[in-house]
Amino acid sequence: MANEPSTTKGHITGTPDVPSIAQSQSPSSSEPNVVAAANQAYASYNRTWDVAQLKTAVALFQQAVNDAPEPKAYLLGELGHCLHLYHWARGDPNDLQRAIAAFQSALQLVPEGHPDRALCLSNLSASLRRRFGSLGAINDLESAIEMQRRAVTLTPNDHPELSNRLAILGSLQSLRFRRFGELEDIESAISNEQRANELTPDDHPGKATQLNNLASSLCTRFERLDDPADLERAITTQCRAVNLTPNDHPDFAIFLDCLGTLQMLRFRHFGELEDIESAISSQQRANELTADDYPNKAKWLHNLASSLRTRFERLDDPADLERAIKIQSRAVELTPDDEPDLRSRLDGLGSLQLLRFGRFRELEDLESAISNRQRAYELTADDNPDKALRLHNLASSLCTRFEHLDDPADLERAIKMQHRVVELTPKSLPDFPIKLASLGSLQWLRFERFGELEDLESAISIARRANELTADDHPDKAVRLHNLARCLVAYFHQERTTDRFAEALSCYMAAASTPSLRSPAKRLEIAINTVKFLDDNHKYSTSKMLLLAHSRAIDVLSEFVWLGHSMKHRLEESQKLGKFVNSAVCAAVRVNAAIQAVEWLESGRTLIWSQTLSLRSPLHDLEQAYPDLARALSDVHVQLQESICLPSHRDGVLLNEQSSSMTSAGRSRADIQRGVAIEHGKLLLSIRKLEGFEDFMLPKKLPALLPASARFGGPVAFINADHVRCDALILLTDGTVKVVALPDISLQRATDLRSQWLLYLELHDARERGTLRDTPRADHHSEEPISPRRILGRVWRWIVRPILEGLGIYGPKAPSGLLPHVIWCPTGPLTQLPLHAAGDYGEFGPRVYDFVVSSYTPSLSALTRSIDAVANERVAPSVLVVTQADVPGCTPIPGTLVEGERVREVLAQSKYDTSLFTGDEVSKAAVRTALNQHTWLHLACHGTQNAEDPLQSAFALYDGPLSLLDLMNTRSDNAELAFLSACQTAVGDEKMPEESMHLAAGMLAVGYKGVVATMWSIGDEDAPVVVEAYYRKLLELRASGTLGKGETGAAYALHEATKILREKVKDKKFARWAPFVHFGI
């Protein structure tokens, strides 16, 4: 990291006793003119950094040396200095050899005792150090240190060059420490560099370089002794170096890159995301300022790729990995074959390829990784301290290939290598536990493959030692504990005793709760493995253990689906979590922790919607107590909403732009979003440290999830579908939870029912308004015909009837009078089944709609928010009616025009203010603006559920689709009711059912308290019937004064409307009357 010391330009003068050669010989007639021209060219280079001017100075000083009648020390010194700089600019080894030869000749001409002998020694030292960097010859480093030490000794304390020579000596000692690891060298280096800085004023042109080198040495000592104070001091010192350097100075990029390296090191040690963002920003800017032909370009590309790799390992964004590989490949291309740094760059490329193999499983990546790491190892000399690291990395790659291809030769070779790595690594080095832990993991793998108990016992012994050598606050502590737990589980399986179980569990739980573990993905993996261990061994576990293990995993879900990720990435991550949350709920039910089960259902589902709505939550309590913090958090919420609600397909475009040319001031949307999310996290941490705000914006306990203003209008039935068992958790209106077991339904049965129902809809063309068929298509052939009656009968017997029985609602005869209201909140495959249509459709068979009025909710929070909003404020409705009968590319739906007129006719009786948009008036902008001006919305148009990208599910409007993503960025606080008379507005995504990614949920997020939507296509002639009946009943209920606090009447109005349609089309035509559903209140 240190900026390499340079030579010093200066004339070698004479003394009274020892005249210089310049004084003792007469110059040729042409020499003064040539020297003057050379000095002028050099001065021009210093002003402009134009390498062409430096080349001219080299040529002219060489001419002056050649023309001199006899060798002259000062000309040789000037030539050596310019050649040294020219090598730095061009990287040609011949230039460096010429510089060393010139400095050696100059030194020979200056006798002992001459005041300029120190200058000659220092210049020759700098060039020898440069050659050591290029060729790695230890003799050059030792000679450089010895010469620099003599130069310092010969320099008086009041000499202006003393600080520079001390700094050079310090940098050389630091370099030798990195080569041989003698602590005396790094201590001497820091002492000399510190003294150099104290002697140098801030306005000195070399001050920034000295600060840079001191920061490098402090960093080196931190890496050896692990004292955080050294790292903090190094970063502070490096920031000063950057601040003292003009942006157009050639060293500015060097100092930026070094700052980025330090920030990355601090991230790896403490895990603060702000550091990794700053590191990449610094290194990105350093690279932008540097041309490809600059000698350090490859080094800085390598550092940037390394930082991107680290961010990928933390945030799991494939774009970071692809960009890192591209940059690292370029670094390798720019590195000459004889450059010592080639080995580290090849190793870095292999590391990245191995990561990509782990992500995408392309065998080509694995083979390339091994090839590059093998070459890096072969290029590393046996006495190089990095030899063990190269061998360690190669062994890791061979281990990965064994795990993929199961060739025992790879495993044996890897173990042999790792034994050698442990032998080569001094036990005092901080990375010794890493090497030891890797050996333990390899031996555990061999036990798994061949079953030799000796390997397992050795793996446990090594894992224990590696864990003991790792401090509790070390970032790798949790991983070491997890690896030890894995070995101990295998040992427990050999002999199942309470002691062995307890030791394995203790390691698992310690790993899951280790505060130094920053990676949410790793924390989740450890917690899930802990849960599996307990689930597999009920005999030894307790309910308390099981709940604690599950809670560790539930607590990390919001970090796993992090606001700093793109929306696409968050959806992908959320998709992985559904089954785990269902298992956690199942476990809680098994141990009679029903309230905990409901809380976990709430905090583990609809994560995207919960995050979106949290950014819109009022901050009243915080505003009253800490108005400045509330203002800052509110500003961040606005920025996050703007960032995360942009279309996901734009991520790739921005990243591609970023990887090619992005100005130092420019930042991609991904960069901005991460930065704002990091700031959001910091603010939340600060707020939670305040008295009374310890749980601020954390998942709520059940009492806080209940409405504050009114009770629920009926019980809320959560239906949890897990592979172990299925249950209904019924939240009663008094806030208590009743569990109803559903023994006849299983996860597999639920999945089969969904598949059968979706096939039934497909056969009836139930995907677009106006195309619904009364009879199934004739082109389908199967062994067993699809029977909707059988499907809905099973839904009734297996799911709905047991729940109604548990509620005491079901009986031999349907109740008379006002039916009770049930709000359904299904999970998994059950989200796409019409629970509201379940029943026995034989003659006089019971159906759910005979016993209850049905509604749905995506989450408890959504329901509570709606109840409180309506209970606290109810205004006279203002209605927006939108009809779109003809959109290019879609089937015309003239029924929407009829529908719109019927809505207006019915509403005219109420004297509600009503606006009608139709035809080309129906633009996205106009509708979004109008949403804020009306409390009710009736939208009649085509609707689509996008199977590839659910966020692009949309209403088809005149000038383009109004998508779910658009709705996420729309807010209407006064909105009350919406009727979405369009197809598939409550379908959701089959791959991520827990997220309720459909338009109905989107309208709840906009601010609507009750939403009528459709689970599939609706008939163009049916919609006007339902719509007219719905609004008539709704107005009747609103006028009757019977609605309770926190009720809208929408659920009962829809119940009546679908009854009228069902009587018209007959109840066996399920596809026509059953798509209409109510969400919210």
Buried (B, 14 or more C-beta within 10 A) or exposed (E): BBBBBBBBBBBBBBEEEBEBBBEEBEBEEEBEEBBEBBBBBBEBBBEEEEBEBBBBBBBBBBBBBEBBEEBBBBBBBBBBBBBBBBBBBBBEBEBBBBBBBBBBBBBEBBEEEBBBBBBBBBBBBBBBBBBBBBEBEEEBBBBBBBBBBBBBEBBEEEBEBBBBBBBBBBBBBBBBBBBEBEEEBBBBBBBBBBBBBEBBEEEBEBBBBBBBBBBBBBBBBBBBEEEEEBBBBBBEBBBBBBEBBEEEBBBBBBBBBBBBBBBBBBBBBBBBBBBBBBBBBBBBBBBBBBEEEBBBBBBBBBBBBBBBBBBBBBBBBBBBBBBBBBBBBBBBEBBEEEBBBBBBBBBBBBBBBBBBBBBEEEEEBBBBBBBBBBBBBEBBEEEBBBBBBBBBBBBBBBBBBBBBEEEEEBBBBBBEBBBBBBEBBEEEBBBBBBBBBBBBBBBBBBBBBEEEEEBBBBBBEBBBBBBEBBEEEBBBBBBBBBBBBBBBBBBBEEEEEEEBBEBBBBBBBBBBBBEBBBBBBBBBBBBBBBBBBBBEBEEBBEBEBBBBBBBBBBBBBBBBBBBBBBBBBBBBBBBEBBBBBBBBBBBBBBBEBBBBBBBBBBBBBBBBBBBBBBBBEEBEEBBEBBEEBBEBBBEBBEBBBBBBBBBBEEBEEBBEEBBEEBEBEEBBBBBBBBBBBBBBBBBBEBBEEEEEBEEBBEBBEBEEBBBEEBBBBBBBBBBBBBEBBBBBBBBBBEBEBBBBEBEEBBBEBBBBBBBBBBBBBBBBBBBBBBBBBEEBEEEEEEEEEBEBBBBBBBBBBBBBBBBBEBBEBBEEEBEEEEBBBBBBBBBBBBBBBBBBBBBBBEEEEBBBBEBBBBBBBBBBBBBBBBBBBBBEEBEEBBBBBBBBBBBEEBEEBEBBBBBBBBBBEBBEEBEBBBBBBBEEBBBBEBBBEBBBEBBBBBBBBBBBBBEEBBBBBBBBBBEEBBBBBBBBBBBBEBBBBBBBBBBBBBBBBBEBBBBBBBBBBBBBBBBBBBBBBBBBBBBBBBBBBBBBBBBBBBBBBBEEEEBEBBBBBBBBBBBBBBBBBBEBBEBEBBBBBBBBBBBBB
